[in-house]
Amino acid sequence: MVNRIIALGALFCASASFGAGFQVLEQGANNIGSAMAGATTNASSDASAAFWNPSAAMFTQTQVGTVKVDAAMNFVIPSFEFEDDGRSVNPMGRSGNDGGNAGDLELIPNFFAVYRFAEDFALTFSMTAPFGIGTEYDDNWIGRFQGIESRVTTYDVNPSIAWKVFDWLSVSAGASAQWLHAKLTQAVYLGYGMETRSQVTGDSWSAGANIGATINYMEGGRIGFSWRTKVSHDITGNLKIAGVGHQGVNANLTLPQTFNLGVYQRLGGDFRNFALMFDYSYTCWSSFESLVINSDATGSPVSYTNEDWKNVSRVAAGIHFYPDSIENLVLRFGVAWDESPVPNSARRTVRIPCSDRIWLTTGLGYEYKGISLSVAYGYIIFYNDSDINAVEAPNNIVSGKYTGHSHIVSVQAGYAW
């Protein structure tokens, strides 16, 4: 049984996406429909609990011996555009354009499985891409000496076990194996009016853990909590400078620990067709103090970027509506505020030009004889300050502002047997 689940999940290896910071929240179309509100309490009673909070899977109406799987594909269409304020400069003077749209279409697949092997126990499994960066500017843009292409992709495999301790309480624990791949390119000044291109590539395997708890405080109502540990990557790779040579390099990157708290309540009486949900997330981005790439040969930095990010919050609210006219249909709506970890314009970089974001989402789902299908749409907009004043040297300054938004289209299919 486990081998069959892993084999199915392998079909859904993921590529990374750009998010606030670079955390990828697009994990399950059902959850996107309500702006990720209800994810921690498994409001949609699907297998995505395997990632968000495995303990919440114990309060779904699943018989012993049942396996439930869900696979989702998220299409993210971002737009990130830079507007120069006239103060940007590079070693070639002010040569170059504004870079065009730095966002590309990103595909983010998810796979989740829950196997209830006993009355009070369940095994869960998820394959996700929890962090990622994806930006690429025109090759000759004015900020090319700070960055052209930035790609960071993570693949995370996470088995967990959930235990229903009492009728009102369940807990869970799991471990993650996580692979990270990075690719960073930029222009390099050679002097005498000449430039070339550099490329850094590297990868790493690391591990993390997760715990969760769910309290069923009344009929139709539950509170969920989950914690995912930080994951520290020791990245090894190569630096290639066109026409110059190449060398081995290394870097350390710590992905943050996250805390999630959620509340779900199915209403009754005249409002029995509605369910309300709220989620709060706290992400400890203060672990991302700098990005330093060191030479293997000398141990000295070949690149240093001061990030100095801060810890951030995310708040989401959602509504599910179950119409009487169509049995097993649910309509979903959500809104969320997503705080940026970038503290000010001096710490905003061309590689990760994020800002505070507002999510507006909707979706619908239908279930019939163990088969479930869902679609969701989300619109995400930059909100608040998105100025940049990135100074790497007196002759290497990117100054201006970013505007941005993203469209998300997500589809999900599930099956229980």
Residue pairs with C-beta under 8 A, 6 or more apart in sequence:
1 67
1 115
2 115
2 123
2 125
5 67
5 69
5 113
5 115
5 125
6 125
8 69
8 71
8 111
8 113
9 111
9 113
9 125
9 127
9 157
10 127
11 71
11 111
12 71
12 73
12 109
12 110
12 111
12 127
13 109
13 127
13 155
14 107
14 108
14 109
14 110
14 127
14 128
14 129
14 153
14 155
15 106
15 107
15 108
15 129
15 132
15 134
15 153
16 22
16 24
16 106
16 108
16 129
16 131
16 132
16 133
16 134
16 151
16 152
16 153
16 154
17 24
17 26
17 74
17 76
17 78
17 106
17 108
17 129
17 132
17 134
18 76
18 78
18 80
18 103
18 106
18 132
18 133
18 134
18 135
18 352
18 354
18 406
19 25
19 26
19 132
19 338
19 354
20 312
20 314
20 338
20 339
20 340
20 341
20 354
20 355
20 356
20 357
21 256
21 283
21 285
21 288
21 309
21 312
21 340
21 341
21 352
21 354
22 131
22 132
22 133
22 152
22 352
22 354
23 130
23 131
23 256
23 258
23 283
24 108
24 128
24 129
24 130
24 131
24 132
24 154
25 36
25 314
25 338
26 32
26 74
26 76
26 108
26 110
26 408
26 410
27 39
27 48
27 51
27 52
27 72
27 110
27 128
27 130
28 39
28 44
28 46
28 48
28 51
28 52
28 70
28 72
28 110
28 112
28 410
28 412
29 72
29 74
29 363
29 365
29 374
29 375
29 376
29 410
29 411
29 412
30 43
30 44
30 46
30 48
30 70
30 332
30 363
30 365
30 374
30 376
30 412
31 38
31 39
31 44
31 48
31 52
32 74
32 334
32 361
32 363
32 376
32 378
32 408
32 410
33 318
33 332
33 333
33 334
33 361
33 362
33 363
33 364
33 365
33 374
33 376
33 410
34 43
34 277
34 316
34 318
34 319
34 320
34 332
34 333
34 334
34 361
34 363
35 316
35 317
35 318
35 334
35 335
35 336
35 359
35 360
35 361
35 378
36 279
36 314
36 316
36 334
36 336
36 359
37 43
37 262
37 277
37 278
37 279
37 316
37 317
37 318
37 334
37 336
38 44
38 262
38 264
38 275
38 277
38 279
38 318
38 320
39 48
39 52
39 53
39 260
39 262
39 279
40 52
40 53
40 56
40 224
40 225
40 226
40 260
40 261
40 262
40 279
41 53
41 56
41 214
41 222
41 223
41 224
41 262
41 263
41 264
41 277
41 279
42 48
42 49
42 52
42 53
42 56
42 57
42 59
42 60
42 214
42 224
42 264
43 264
43 275
43 277
43 318
43 320
44 320
44 330
44 365
44 374
45 60
45 61
46 68
46 70
46 112
46 372
46 412
46 414
47 57
47 68
47 69
47 70
47 112
47 113
47 114
47 124
47 414
48 70
48 72
48 110
48 112
48 126
49 55
49 56
49 57
49 60
49 112
49 114
49 124
50 57
50 112
50 113
50 114
50 124
50 125
50 126
50 158
50 160
51 110
51 112
51 126
51 128
51 158
52 226
52 260
53 172
53 212
53 214
53 224
53 225
53 226
53 260
53 262
54 114
54 122
54 124
54 160
54 161
54 162
54 172
54 174
54 210
54 212
55 162
55 163
55 170
55 171
55 172
55 212
55 213
55 214
55 224
55 226
56 170
56 212
56 214
56 222
56 224
57 114
57 116
57 122
57 124
57 162
58 120
58 122
58 162
58 163
58 164
58 170
58 214
59 170
59 214
59 216
59 222
60 68
62 68
62 114
62 116
62 122
62 416
63 116
64 116
64 117
64 118
64 119
65 116
65 117
66 115
66 116
66 416
66 417
67 113
67 114
67 115
67 416
67 417
68 113
68 114
68 115
68 414
68 415
68 416
69 111
69 112
69 113
69 114
69 414
69 415
69 416
70 110
70 111
70 112
70 113
70 372
70 412
70 413
70 414
71 109
71 110
71 111
71 112
71 412
71 413
71 414
72 109
72 110
72 111
72 410
72 411
72 412
72 413
73 107
73 108
73 109
73 110
73 410
73 411
73 412
74 107
74 108
74 109
74 110
74 408
74 409
74 410
75 105
75 106
75 107
75 408
75 409
75 410
76 105
76 106
76 107
76 108
76 406
76 407
76 408
77 103
77 105
77 406
77 407
77 408
77 409
78 103
78 104
78 106
78 134
78 404
78 405
78 406
79 101
79 103
79 403
79 404
79 405
79 406
80 101
80 102
80 103
80 135
80 353
80 402
80 403
80 404
81 98
81 99
81 100
81 101
81 102
81 402
81 403
81 404
82 98
82 99
82 102
82 137
82 141
82 143
82 350
82 353
82 388
82 398
82 400
82 401
82 402
83 98
83 400
83 401
83 402
83 403
84 98
84 142
84 399
84 400
85 399
85 400
85 401
86 399
87 397
87 399
87 400
88 94
88 142
88 143
88 397
88 398
88 399
88 400
89 395
89 396
89 397
90 96
90 142
90 143
90 144
90 145
90 187
90 189
90 395
90 396
90 397
91 145
91 189
91 195
91 395
91 396
92 189
92 193
92 195
94 142
95 140
95 142
96 138
96 140
96 141
96 142
96 143
96 144
97 138
97 140
97 141
97 142
98 141
98 142
98 400
99 137
99 138
99 141
99 142
99 143
99 350
100 137
100 138
100 141
102 135
102 136
102 137
102 350
102 353
103 134
103 135
103 404
103 406
104 134
104 136
106 132
106 134
108 129
108 132
109 129
110 126
110 127
110 128
110 412
111 126
111 127
111 128
112 124
112 125
112 126
112 127
113 124
113 125
113 126
114 122
114 123
114 124
115 122
115 123
115 124
116 122
117 123
119 164
120 163
120 164
120 165
121 161
121 162
121 163
121 164
122 161
122 162
123 159
123 160
123 161
123 162
124 159
124 160
124 161
124 162
124 172
124 174
125 157
125 158
125 159
125 160
126 156
126 157
126 158
127 155
127 156
127 157
127 158
128 155
128 156
128 158
129 153
129 154
129 155
129 156
130 154
130 156
130 178
130 255
131 152
131 154
131 180
131 255
132 152
132 153
132 154
133 150
133 151
133 152
133 351
133 352
134 150
134 151
135 147
135 149
135 150
135 350
135 351
135 352
135 353
136 148
136 149
136 150
137 143
137 144
137 147
137 148
137 149
137 350
139 148
139 197
141 148
142 398
143 350
143 390
143 398
144 186
144 187
145 186
145 187
145 188
145 189
145 195
145 392
145 396
146 186
146 349
146 350
146 351
146 390
146 392
146 396
146 398
147 184
147 185
147 186
147 349
147 350
147 351
148 185
148 186
148 187
148 197
149 183
149 184
149 185
150 183
150 184
150 185
150 351
150 352
151 181
151 182
151 183
151 184
152 180
152 181
152 182
152 183
153 180
153 181
153 182
154 178
154 179
154 180
154 181
154 255
155 178
155 179
156 176
156 177
156 178
156 179
156 208
157 176
157 177
157 178
158 174
158 175
158 176
158 177
158 210
159 174
159 175
160 172
160 173
160 174
160 175
160 210
160 212
161 172
161 173
161 174
162 170
162 171
162 172
162 212
163 170
163 171
163 172
164 170
165 171
167 216
168 215
168 216
168 217
169 213
169 214
169 215
169 216
170 213
170 214
171 211
171 212
171 213
171 214
172 210
172 211
172 212
172 213
173 209
173 210
173 211
173 212
174 209
174 210
174 211
175 207
175 208
175 209
175 210
176 207
176 208
176 209
176 210
176 228
176 231
177 205
177 207
178 205
178 206
178 207
178 208
178 231
178 233
178 255
179 203
179 204
179 205
180 203
180 204
180 205
180 206
180 233
180 235
180 253
181 201
181 202
181 203
182 200
182 201
182 202
182 203
182 235
182 237
182 251
182 253
183 199
183 200
183 201
184 199
184 200
184 201
184 351
185 197
185 198
185 199
185 200
186 197
186 198
187 195
187 196
187 197
187 198
188 195
188 196
188 197
188 198
188 241
188 244
189 195
190 196
190 244
196 241
196 242
196 243
196 244
197 241
197 242
198 239
198 240
198 241
198 242
199 239
199 240
200 237
200 238
200 239
200 240
200 249
200 293
200 303
201 237
201 238
202 235
202 236
202 237
202 238
202 249
202 250
202 251
203 235
203 236
203 237
204 233
204 234
204 235
204 236
204 253
206 231
206 232
206 233
206 234
207 231
208 228
208 229
208 230
208 231
209 228
209 229
210 226
210 227
210 228
210 229
211 226
211 227
212 224
212 225
212 226
212 227
213 224
213 225
213 226
214 222
214 223
214 224
214 225
215 222
215 223
215 224
216 222
217 223
220 265
220 266
220 267
220 268
220 275
221 263
221 264
221 265
221 266
222 263
222 264
223 261
223 262
223 263
223 264
224 260
224 261
224 262
224 263
224 264
225 259
225 260
225 261
225 262
226 259
226 260
227 257
227 258
227 259
227 260
228 257
228 258
229 257
230 254
230 255
230 256
230 257
230 284
230 287
231 254
231 255
232 252
232 253
232 254
232 255
233 252
233 253
233 254
233 255
234 250
234 252
235 250
235 251
235 252
235 253
236 248
236 249
236 250
236 296
237 248
237 249
237 250
238 246
238 247
238 248
238 249
239 246
239 247
239 248
239 249
239 293
239 295
239 302
240 246
247 295
247 296
247 297
247 302
248 295
248 296
248 297
249 293
249 294
249 295
249 296
249 302
250 293
250 294
250 296
251 291
251 292
251 293
251 294
252 292
253 288
253 291
254 287
254 288
255 287
256 283
256 284
256 285
256 286
256 287
256 288
257 283
257 284
257 287
258 281
258 282
258 283
258 284
259 281
259 282
259 283
260 279
260 280
260 281
260 282
261 279
261 280
261 281
262 277
262 278
262 279
262 280
263 277
263 278
263 279
264 275
264 276
264 277
265 275
265 276
265 277
266 272
266 274
266 275
267 273
267 274
267 275
267 276
273 321
273 322
273 323
273 324
274 319
274 320
274 321
274 322
275 319
275 320
275 322
276 317
276 318
276 319
277 317
277 318
277 319
277 320
278 315
278 316
278 317
278 318
279 314
279 315
279 316
280 313
280 314
280 315
280 316
281 313
281 314
281 316
282 311
282 312
282 313
282 314
283 311
283 312
283 313
283 314
283 341
284 311
285 309
285 310
285 311
285 312
285 341
286 309
286 310
286 311
288 307
288 309
288 341
289 306
289 307
289 308
289 309
290 304
290 305
290 306
290 307
290 308
291 303
291 304
291 305
291 307
292 301
292 303
292 304
292 305
293 301
293 302
293 303
293 304
294 300
294 301
294 302
295 301
295 302
305 349
306 347
307 347
307 349
308 343
308 347
309 341
309 342
309 343
309 347
310 341
310 343
311 341
312 339
312 340
312 341
313 339
314 336
314 337
314 338
314 339
315 336
315 337
316 334
316 335
316 336
316 337
316 359
317 334
317 335
317 336
318 332
318 333
318 334
318 335
319 332
319 333
319 334
320 330
320 331
320 332
321 330
321 331
321 332
321 333
322 329
322 330
322 331
323 329
323 331
326 366
328 366
328 367
328 368
329 364
329 365
329 366
330 364
330 365
330 366
331 362
331 363
331 364
332 361
332 362
332 363
332 364
332 365
332 376
333 361
333 362
334 359
334 360
334 361
334 362
335 358
335 359
335 360
335 361
336 358
336 359
336 361
337 356
337 357
337 358
337 359
337 383
338 356
338 357
338 358
338 359
338 380
339 356
340 354
340 355
340 356
340 357
340 384
341 354
342 348
342 352
342 354
342 355
345 385
345 387
345 388
345 389
346 389
346 390
346 391
348 354
348 386
348 387
348 388
348 389
348 390
348 402
349 388
349 390
350 388
350 390
350 398
353 386
353 388
353 402
353 404
355 382
355 383
355 384
355 385
355 386
355 402
355 404
356 382
356 383
356 384
356 385
357 380
357 381
357 382
357 383
358 380
358 381
358 383
359 378
359 379
359 380
360 378
360 379
360 380
361 376
361 377
361 378
361 379
361 408
362 376
362 377
363 374
363 375
363 376
363 377
363 410
364 374
364 375
364 376
365 372
365 373
365 374
365 375
365 412
366 372
366 373
366 374
367 373
370 415
370 416
370 417
371 413
371 414
371 415
372 412
372 413
372 414
372 415
372 416
373 411
373 412
373 413
373 414
374 410
374 411
374 412
374 413
374 414
375 409
375 410
375 411
375 412
376 408
376 409
376 410
376 411
376 412
377 407
377 408
377 409
377 410
378 406
378 407
378 408
378 410
379 405
379 406
379 407
379 408
380 405
380 406
380 407
380 408
381 404
381 405
382 402
382 403
382 404
382 405
386 401
386 402
386 403
386 404
387 400
387 401
387 402
388 398
388 399
388 400
388 401
388 402
389 397
389 398
389 399
390 397
390 398
390 399
391 397
